[in-house]
């Protein structure tokens, strides 16, 4: 795959990306796709380090953003260290020894889909949640050297990319995604609401400590990686989520950073709420024919100034969709979002059976349709 030739008047991808993040609707749009899942199934020959991954993006003509590994802090559970044991047949168990007893998670590797699934969540009932709260009571936020992040961002910038920085998982998604799963989480919120509020409070406190560390660095964009979907979270948003998000946004906006959040799957319930709360960018938007809203409806739901990011369902990169059908979809998204701030992206990841050539051809189509010039 040869490196695309760049005309001298071509506006760099990173510059275009940051202009869109800032809400500039006049900058030529950029394609910033998440290729990490596809790369798990198709490892790069030779180097799979940051430089190798960024160079692969550059050869495709897309912006490297989802090159994971940047962080300014981590959450440590010094009193409840986890240990993992292999149980055979692709199954693993992770055990945390908390002050109130153990928590156990079971994970199964799924080779056909190049992924893994949690087959038993550690929190399944109120007693488990009490154990989790006791474990979090001893947790602390550990800062990491900011120079390491700045060096990584300089490296990615040399490939026309940007080093992702994320806020730790927010309280409700932490319960639903990391510890209990959706079904157990919904039951706990219905049957043990005060216990859930206690857990949310301790997670929020730690999360805001991590946010304060991010504020000290004040990068142009920070991501809230909560993996939201309207079907799950809309009923809990006003009471349990919006207050925490407002606190996060107040700090990050005060430091001068713009803030993105991740919303894929169904969007109708949450997209207007996230925009109203003050998120600058909503990422991983999955329109019809896979999601529950068209690209034009997404723009209406978010209002004219919220930066939309996504538009290209991951499923459409694989059969039965053809390039002609996919190309028509790309042009439909561009028409719906033209004149407003947006970033084109895969919603939410390129699957292992996706056609990587679609990514290259989409980048070339974007250049031909928008000029890519300053």
C-alpha positions as CSV (number, residue, x, y, z in Angstrom):
1,X,0.0,0.0,0.0
2,X,1.7,3.2,-1.1
3,X,1.8,6.5,0.8
4,X,-0.7,9.0,-0.6
5,X,0.9,12.0,-2.3
6,X,0.0,15.3,-0.7
7,X,-0.4,18.6,-2.6
8,X,1.3,21.5,-1.0
9,X,-2.0,23.2,-0.4
10,X,-3.6,20.2,1.4
11,X,-4.6,21.0,4.9
12,X,-3.0,18.4,7.3
13,X,-5.4,15.9,8.8
14,X,-4.5,16.7,12.4
15,X,-5.2,20.4,11.7
16,X,-8.5,19.6,10.1
17,X,-9.4,17.3,13.0
18,X,-8.7,19.9,15.7
19,X,-10.5,22.5,13.7
20,X,-13.6,20.2,13.6
21,X,-13.2,19.5,17.3
22,X,-13.2,23.2,18.0
23,X,-16.5,23.5,16.1
24,X,-15.2,25.0,12.8
25,X,-17.6,24.0,10.1
26,X,-15.5,25.4,7.4
27,X,-12.5,23.1,7.7
28,X,-12.4,20.2,5.3
29,X,-13.7,17.0,7.1
30,X,-11.4,14.2,8.1
31,X,-11.8,10.5,8.4
32,X,-10.8,9.2,11.9
33,X,-11.8,5.5,12.0
34,X,-11.4,3.0,14.8
35,X,-9.4,0.1,13.3
36,X,-8.3,-1.5,16.5
37,X,-10.7,-4.4,16.4
38,X,-9.8,-5.2,12.7
39,X,-6.1,-5.0,13.6
40,X,-6.6,-7.7,16.3
41,X,-7.6,-10.1,13.5
42,X,-5.1,-8.8,11.0
43,X,-1.9,-8.1,12.8
44,X,0.5,-5.8,11.0
45,X,3.6,-7.4,9.5
46,X,6.7,-6.3,11.3
47,X,6.0,-3.5,13.8
48,X,2.7,-3.3,15.6
49,X,4.0,-0.5,17.9
50,X,2.6,3.0,17.9
51,X,4.7,4.1,15.0
52,X,3.7,1.0,12.9
53,X,0.1,1.5,13.7
54,X,0.2,5.2,12.9
55,X,2.0,4.6,9.7
56,X,-0.7,2.1,8.6
57,X,-3.3,4.8,9.2
58,X,-1.2,7.3,7.2
59,X,-0.9,4.9,4.3
60,X,-4.7,4.5,4.2
61,X,-5.0,8.3,4.2
62,X,-6.9,8.5,7.6
63,X,-6.1,10.1,10.9
64,X,-4.6,7.9,13.7
65,X,-6.7,8.5,16.8
66,X,-7.7,5.2,18.3
67,X,-4.1,4.1,19.1
68,X,-4.8,3.2,22.7
69,X,-2.4,3.5,25.5
70,X,-2.2,7.1,26.5
71,X,-3.1,7.9,30.1
72,X,-2.3,10.5,32.8
73,X,-3.5,8.3,35.7
74,X,-4.7,4.9,36.6
75,X,-7.0,3.5,39.3
76,X,-5.3,1.2,41.8
77,X,-6.9,-1.2,44.3
78,X,-4.0,-1.8,46.6
79,X,-6.1,-3.6,49.2
80,X,-7.8,-5.8,46.7
81,X,-5.4,-6.9,44.0
82,X,-6.9,-9.0,41.3
83,X,-5.5,-12.4,40.1
84,X,-6.5,-14.3,37.0
85,X,-6.4,-18.0,36.5
86,X,-6.9,-20.0,33.3
87,X,-9.6,-22.6,33.4
88,X,-9.1,-24.2,30.0
89,X,-11.1,-24.1,26.8
90,X,-10.5,-20.4,26.4
91,X,-12.0,-19.6,29.8
92,X,-10.5,-17.3,32.4
93,X,-11.5,-16.3,35.9
94,X,-10.5,-13.0,37.6
95,X,-10.9,-12.8,41.4
96,X,-10.7,-9.8,43.7
97,X,-10.3,-10.4,47.4
98,X,-12.3,-7.6,49.0
99,X,-12.7,-6.8,52.7
100,X,-16.2,-8.3,52.6
101,X,-15.3,-11.4,50.5
102,X,-14.3,-12.3,47.0
103,X,-15.7,-11.1,43.7
104,X,-15.3,-13.3,40.6
105,X,-15.6,-12.6,36.9
106,X,-15.6,-15.3,34.2
107,X,-14.4,-14.5,30.7
108,X,-14.6,-16.7,27.6
109,X,-12.4,-16.2,24.5
110,X,-14.4,-16.4,21.2
111,X,-11.9,-17.1,18.4
112,X,-14.4,-16.9,15.6
113,X,-15.1,-13.3,16.4
114,X,-11.6,-12.4,17.6
115,X,-13.0,-11.2,20.9
116,X,-14.0,-12.3,24.4
117,X,-17.2,-12.1,26.4
118,X,-17.9,-11.8,30.1
119,X,-19.9,-14.9,30.9
120,X,-20.3,-14.2,34.6
121,X,-20.2,-10.7,36.0
122,X,-18.6,-10.2,39.5
123,X,-21.6,-8.2,40.8
124,X,-24.9,-10.1,40.6
125,X,-26.7,-9.1,43.8
126,X,-26.6,-6.5,46.6
127,X,-24.1,-8.5,48.7
128,X,-21.7,-8.4,45.7
129,X,-22.3,-4.7,45.3
130,X,-21.4,-4.2,49.0
131,X,-18.1,-6.0,48.3
132,X,-17.4,-3.8,45.4
133,X,-18.1,-0.6,47.4
134,X,-15.7,-1.9,50.1
135,X,-13.1,-2.5,47.4
136,X,-13.5,1.0,45.9
137,X,-13.2,2.5,49.4
138,X,-9.5,1.5,49.3
139,X,-8.9,2.6,45.7
140,X,-6.7,5.6,44.8
141,X,-6.0,7.5,41.6
142,X,-2.3,7.3,40.7
143,X,-0.8,10.0,38.5
144,X,1.4,9.2,35.5
145,X,4.1,11.4,34.0
146,X,2.6,14.0,31.7
147,X,5.8,14.0,29.6
148,X,5.1,10.5,28.4
149,X,1.8,11.5,27.0
150,X,3.2,14.6,25.4
151,X,5.9,12.6,23.7
152,X,3.3,10.1,22.5
153,X,1.2,13.0,21.1
154,X,4.3,14.4,19.3
155,X,4.9,11.0,17.8
156,X,1.3,10.6,16.6
157,X,1.4,14.2,15.3
158,X,4.3,13.3,13.1
159,X,1.9,10.9,11.4
160,X,-0.9,13.5,11.3
161,X,-2.6,11.9,14.3
162,X,-3.7,12.8,17.8
163,X,-3.1,10.9,21.1
164,X,-6.4,9.9,22.7
165,X,-6.9,10.8,26.4
166,X,-9.9,9.4,28.3
167,X,-11.8,10.2,31.4
168,X,-12.2,7.0,33.5
169,X,-15.6,5.2,33.3
170,X,-18.4,7.2,34.8
171,X,-20.4,5.8,37.7
172,X,-23.5,4.3,35.9
173,X,-21.6,2.8,33.0
174,X,-19.0,1.5,35.4
175,X,-21.7,-0.5,37.1
176,X,-23.4,-1.6,33.8
177,X,-20.3,-2.3,31.7
178,X,-17.5,-3.3,34.0
179,X,-19.0,-4.9,37.1
180,X,-22.6,-6.0,36.8
181,X,-23.7,-6.1,33.2
182,X,-26.9,-4.5,32.0
183,X,-29.4,-7.0,33.4
184,X,-27.9,-7.2,36.9
185,X,-27.4,-3.4,36.9
186,X,-31.0,-2.7,36.0
187,X,-32.2,-5.1,38.8
188,X,-29.9,-3.5,41.3
189,X,-31.0,0.0,40.4
190,X,-34.6,-1.1,41.0
191,X,-34.1,-3.2,44.1
192,X,-31.2,-1.5,45.8
193,X,-31.2,2.1,44.7
194,X,-29.5,3.5,47.9
195,X,-26.7,1.0,47.5
196,X,-26.3,2.0,43.9
197,X,-26.1,5.6,44.9
198,X,-23.4,4.8,47.4
199,X,-21.4,3.1,44.7
200,X,-22.0,6.0,42.2
201,X,-20.7,8.5,44.8
202,X,-17.4,6.7,45.4
203,X,-16.8,6.2,41.7
204,X,-17.6,9.8,41.0
205,X,-15.1,11.0,43.6
206,X,-12.3,9.0,42.1
207,X,-13.3,9.9,38.5
208,X,-13.2,13.6,39.3
209,X,-9.7,13.2,40.8
210,X,-8.6,11.8,37.5
211,X,-10.3,14.6,35.7
212,X,-8.3,17.2,37.7
213,X,-5.1,15.5,36.6
214,X,-6.3,15.8,33.0
215,X,-7.1,19.5,33.5
216,X,-3.5,20.1,34.5
217,X,-2.4,19.0,31.0
218,X,-5.3,20.7,29.2
219,X,-5.1,18.9,25.8
220,X,-7.4,20.2,23.0
221,X,-9.7,17.1,23.3
222,X,-10.5,14.7,26.1
223,X,-12.8,11.6,25.6
224,X,-15.4,10.3,27.9
225,X,-15.4,6.6,26.9
226,X,-18.6,5.5,28.5
227,X,-19.9,3.4,25.5
228,X,-23.4,4.8,25.8
229,X,-26.5,3.6,24.0
230,X,-30.0,5.1,24.4
231,X,-31.8,1.9,25.0
232,X,-29.9,1.3,28.2
233,X,-29.1,4.7,29.7
234,X,-31.9,7.1,28.8
235,X,-34.1,6.3,31.8
236,X,-31.2,6.9,34.2
237,X,-29.7,10.0,32.6
238,X,-31.4,12.9,34.3
239,X,-31.0,11.5,37.9
240,X,-27.9,9.5,37.9
241,X,-25.7,10.6,34.9
242,X,-26.2,14.3,34.0
243,X,-25.0,15.7,37.4
244,X,-21.8,13.8,37.1
245,X,-21.3,14.8,33.5
246,X,-21.9,18.5,34.4
247,X,-19.2,18.3,37.0
248,X,-16.7,16.7,34.5
249,X,-17.5,19.2,31.8
250,X,-17.2,22.2,34.2
251,X,-13.7,21.2,35.1
252,X,-12.5,20.3,31.6
253,X,-14.1,23.3,29.9
254,X,-12.6,25.5,32.6
255,X,-9.2,24.1,31.7
256,X,-9.8,24.9,28.0
257,X,-10.3,21.4,26.8
258,X,-13.1,20.2,24.5
259,X,-14.9,17.0,25.5
260,X,-16.2,14.1,23.4
261,X,-18.4,11.3,24.6
262,X,-19.1,7.9,23.0
263,X,-22.6,7.1,21.8
264,X,-23.3,4.2,19.4
265,X,-26.2,1.9,18.9
266,X,-29.5,3.7,19.5
267,X,-29.2,7.5,19.7
268,X,-32.6,9.1,19.8
269,X,-33.0,9.1,23.6
270,X,-29.5,10.4,24.5
271,X,-28.2,12.5,21.7
272,X,-30.2,15.6,22.5
273,X,-29.6,15.2,26.2
274,X,-25.8,14.9,25.7
275,X,-25.8,18.0,23.6
276,X,-27.9,19.9,26.1
277,X,-25.6,18.9,28.9
278,X,-22.7,20.5,27.1
279,X,-20.7,17.8,25.4
280,X,-18.8,19.4,22.5
281,X,-18.5,16.2,20.4
282,X,-20.6,13.0,20.3
283,X,-18.6,10.2,18.8
284,X,-19.4,6.7,17.2
285,X,-22.8,7.8,15.9
286,X,-24.4,4.9,14.0
287,X,-27.0,6.0,11.5
288,X,-29.6,3.9,9.6
289,X,-29.7,1.4,8.1
290,X,-28.0,0.0,11.3
291,X,-29.0,2.6,13.9
292,X,-32.3,4.1,14.8
293,X,-31.9,7.5,13.1
294,X,-30.7,8.8,9.8
295,X,-27.7,11.1,9.5
296,X,-30.0,14.1,8.9
297,X,-32.1,13.2,12.0
298,X,-28.9,13.0,14.1
299,X,-28.0,16.6,13.1
300,X,-31.5,17.7,14.1
301,X,-31.4,15.9,17.4
302,X,-28.0,17.3,18.3
303,X,-28.5,20.9,17.1
304,X,-26.3,22.8,14.7
305,X,-23.2,23.3,16.8
306,X,-22.5,19.9,18.4
307,X,-19.7,18.1,16.6
308,X,-21.0,14.8,15.1
309,X,-18.4,12.0,14.8
310,X,-19.2,8.7,13.0
311,X,-21.7,8.1,10.3
312,X,-20.3,4.9,8.8
313,X,-21.8,1.8,10.4
314,X,-19.1,-0.9,10.9
315,X,-21.5,-3.6,9.5
316,X,-21.6,-1.8,6.2
317,X,-17.9,-2.5,5.6
318,X,-18.7,-6.2,5.3
319,X,-20.9,-8.3,3.1
320,X,-23.6,-8.1,1.9
321,X,-22.9,-4.4,1.3
322,X,-21.1,-3.5,-1.9
323,X,-18.8,-0.6,-2.5
324,X,-21.4,1.1,-4.6
325,X,-23.9,0.9,-1.8
326,X,-21.4,2.0,0.7
327,X,-20.3,4.9,-1.4
328,X,-23.9,6.1,-1.7
329,X,-24.2,6.0,2.1
330,X,-21.0,8.1,2.5
331,X,-22.3,10.7,0.1
332,X,-25.6,10.8,2.0
333,X,-23.9,11.4,5.3
334,X,-21.7,14.2,3.8
335,X,-24.8,15.8,2.4
336,X,-26.7,15.6,5.7
337,X,-23.8,17.1,7.7
338,X,-22.4,19.6,5.2
339,X,-22.1,23.1,6.6
340,X,-21.9,21.9,10.2
341,X,-18.9,20.6,12.3
342,X,-18.3,16.9,11.9
343,X,-15.7,14.1,11.8
344,X,-16.3,11.1,9.7
345,X,-15.7,7.8,11.5
346,X,-16.6,4.1,11.7
347,X,-19.5,3.5,14.1
348,X,-18.1,2.1,16.1
349,X,-15.3,-0.2,14.8
350,X,-14.2,-1.9,11.7
351,X,-15.1,-5.6,12.2
352,X,-12.6,-8.4,11.5
353,X,-14.5,-9.3,8.3
354,X,-14.7,-5.7,7.2
355,X,-13.0,-4.7,3.9
356,X,-10.0,-2.4,4.7
357,X,-10.1,-1.3,1.1
358,X,-13.4,0.5,1.9
359,X,-11.5,2.6,4.4
360,X,-8.9,3.7,1.9
361,X,-11.5,4.3,-0.8
362,X,-13.6,6.4,1.7
363,X,-10.6,8.6,2.5
364,X,-10.0,9.1,-1.2
365,X,-13.7,9.9,-1.8
366,X,-13.6,12.4,1.1
367,X,-10.7,14.2,-0.5
368,X,-12.3,14.3,-3.9
369,X,-15.7,15.5,-2.5
370,X,-14.3,18.2,-0.1
371,X,-11.0,19.1,-1.6
372,X,-9.0,18.7,1.6
373,X,-7.5,22.1,1.1
374,X,-7.1,25.1,3.3
